[in-house]
């Protein structure tokens, strides 16, 4: 009877150990999925709402909120390119939110997040307005 109890305890210990190892692998995998290639968080660039609702046709300008984060705590530059116009600088920060009140019908807005030196494009986002 004593040997049977020891065997059950050994099996239980192995199952419990296997369970904790699985949890460890899942946790590590999830952490890698949330981090970028360099071990930091991935850059974020989003717009809410997108597309901007049409709303009243008599009001030619719509509003969206642009949210960004460089992902690594370094300064980044946010630019916008409207249709075929040159890029225009908006702001420099590690992260932030900017309410944009000038989204028009029939235009395409491409927001671009660069590193501070503007040598690396971190993220792009296209914003439009419904007809």
Helices and strands as residue ranges (DSSP letters): H 2-34, E 44-48, E 61-69, E 76-82, E 88-93, E 95-104, E 109-115, E 121-127
